[in-house]
């Protein structure tokens, strides 16, 4: 079976996380004919976890890890840097239904955090790793009621958390915008691009990372062959870890099942000492909005503030300059209403990044063709779900068994979407409506 990619990763704005890092050291690209025992496509969190775990379990095997851009430049380095252990869609009903199912999902997320913590500690990866939890913030009565419902659900699960009133929220954030909050201690905050680059720089010796090597064709067979502009990679076993970009190879079973949805982030310039004093609050925190389509905010210890909101359905997995400008305007509006004490603070970076969702929150995990394995569709929980999916797909491919692997295999597969243009019309209308109903939370 010969598959041609219908699109390739694009440069979707100036990502602040990547832009703050020093220039990367020279890498290598695919050139000529390369043969390996395994090839992993995609060097995001899932791909690097899969390649690392394969190398740990098969120290004598050769593993090729192929990435379209530089490590940390893609979606894995473009998120808000929350390694969440608890799902944070506060309007879902998951916390009032099957408690055992909820606990299994939480164990998956914590398995991803535990695996990443061990790597970061052992390899001394500098990624501003902060085990300080996350805050859920509410700006109105509707949001406050959502937090109270979330609190009841967490109590039923015996999960530690604490509610914050308006004064406590101001003491943390420096702003009186938020009327209530909930602190959950299990989340880890990171600099996502630094994490990705650190993972890439500490891969086992039997993993070779090939960067700036977008794959235009995949020949599925025995062996499998990946074609780039300057060469090919051939291996009998292939792991797909391309998340939203997997939809470019729809013939492998992804066609009509994945939802590439973009979200956007902006990062301010560094605040002056006087501005930091005027702001007050704590020096580092991360806040998730009470409404799922509201605004995520992070204050960095370096003196910058990150704003993330706005969603668009982009089936070609690319953001236009018009989309970026629209998002930047929305970010500035959200910043100004939260931080009126900081007039004149503009954004130095604005970027887009792809989420891979499915309508039923299913994951494309497992063997999808002979010798082809998939760890795709993290449903907005990329840092944790992608990490654990990558680790577990390596173990699954080698015939291993574990509680976490069984939980992963229990998850539903992505369901089929309605046909276009109905899908696009419905999704874009739904996003617009939900953003409107988010109101002040946006």
VENLIN-V920419 format. One record per residue. RES is the residue in one letter. PSI is psi as a letter, one per 30 degrees, with the letter a starting at -180 (none if undefined). Layout:
RES/PSI, RES/PSI
This chain:
X/k, X/k, X/k, X/k, X/k, X/f, X/l, X/l, X/k, X/l, X/j, X/i, X/l, X/j, X/k, X/e, X/e, X/e, X/f, X/f, X/l, X/l, X/k, X/l, X/l, X/k, X/a, X/k, X/l, X/k, X/k, X/a, X/j, X/k, X/k, X/l, X/e, X/k, X/k, X/k, X/j, X/j, X/h, X/a, X/e, X/e, X/e, X/e, X/e, X/e, X/e, X/e, X/e, X/e, X/e, X/e, X/f, X/i, X/f, X/g, X/l, X/k, X/k, X/k, X/j, X/k, X/k, X/e, X/a, X/l, X/k, X/f, X/f, X/a, X/e, X/f, X/g, X/f, X/a, X/f, X/g, X/j, X/j, X/k, X/f, X/k, X/k, X/g, X/j, X/f, X/g, X/l, X/g, X/f, X/g, X/g, X/c, X/j, X/e, X/e, X/e, X/e, X/e, X/e, X/e, X/e, X/e, X/e, X/e, X/f, X/e, X/e, X/e, X/e, X/e, X/e, X/e, X/e, X/e, X/e, X/e, X/e, X/f, X/h, X/k, X/j, X/g, X/h, X/k, X/j, X/i, X/g, X/a, X/l, X/k, X/k, X/k, X/k, X/f, X/a, X/e, X/e, X/e, X/e, X/e, X/e, X/e, X/e, X/e, X/e, X/e, X/e, X/e, X/e, X/e, X/f, X/g, X/h, X/k, X/k, X/l, X/k, X/k, X/k, X/a, X/e, X/e, X/e, X/e, X/e, X/e, X/e, X/f, X/f, X/k, X/g, X/e, X/k, X/f, X/l, X/l, X/k, X/k, X/k, X/f, X/f, X/k, X/k, X/k, X/l, X/j, X/e, X/e, X/e, X/e, X/e, X/e, X/e, X/e, X/e, X/f, X/g, X/k, X/l, X/f, X/g, X/k, X/k, X/k, X/j, X/l, X/h, X/i, X/k, X/k, X/f, X/k, X/k, X/j, X/k, X/a, X/j, X/l, X/k, X/k, X/k, X/k, X/a, X/e, X/g, X/a, X/l, X/k, X/k, X/k, X/f, X/k, X/k, X/k, X/k, X/h, X/g, X/b, X/e, X/f, X/f, X/f, X/f, X/i, X/f, X/f, X/g, X/f, X/f, X/k, X/g, X/f, X/l, X/j, X/j, X/k, X/k, X/l, X/k, X/l, X/k, X/k, X/l, X/l, X/k, X/k, X/l, X/e, X/e, X/e, X/e, X/e, X/e, X/e, X/a, X/a, X/l, X/f, X/k, X/l, X/k, X/k, X/k, X/l, X/e, X/k, X/f, X/g, X/a, X/k, X/k, X/k, X/k, X/k, X/k, X/f, X/f, X/g, X/l, X/k, X/k, X/k, X/k, X/a, X/k, X/k, X/k, X/j, X/i, X/f, X/g, X/h, X/k, X/k, X/l, X/e, X/e, X/e, X/e, X/e, X/e, X/e, X/e, X/e, X/e, X/e, X/e, X/e, X/e, X/e, X/e, X/f, X/e, X/i, X/f, X/f, X/i, X/k, X/g, X/j, X/l, X/k, X/f, X/k, X/k, X/l, X/l, X/k, X/k, X/l, X/j, X/l, X/l, X/f, X/g, X/g, X/l, X/k, X/i, X/k, X/a, X/j, X/f, X/l, X/j, X/g, X/k, X/k, X/k, X/i, X/k, X/i, X/f, X/h, X/g, X/h, X/e, X/e, X/e, X/e, X/e, X/e, X/e, X/e, X/e, X/e, X/e, X/e, X/e, X/e, X/e, X/f, X/g, X/g, X/l, X/k, X/l, X/e, X/e, X/e, X/e, X/e, X/e, X/f, X/f, X/k, X/l, X/l, X/k, X/l, X/k, X/l, X/l, X/l, X/k, X/g, X/e, X/e, X/e, X/e, X/e, X/e, X/e, X/e, X/e, X/e, X/e, X/e, X/e, X/e, X/e, X/f, X/f, X/b, X/f, X/f, X/none
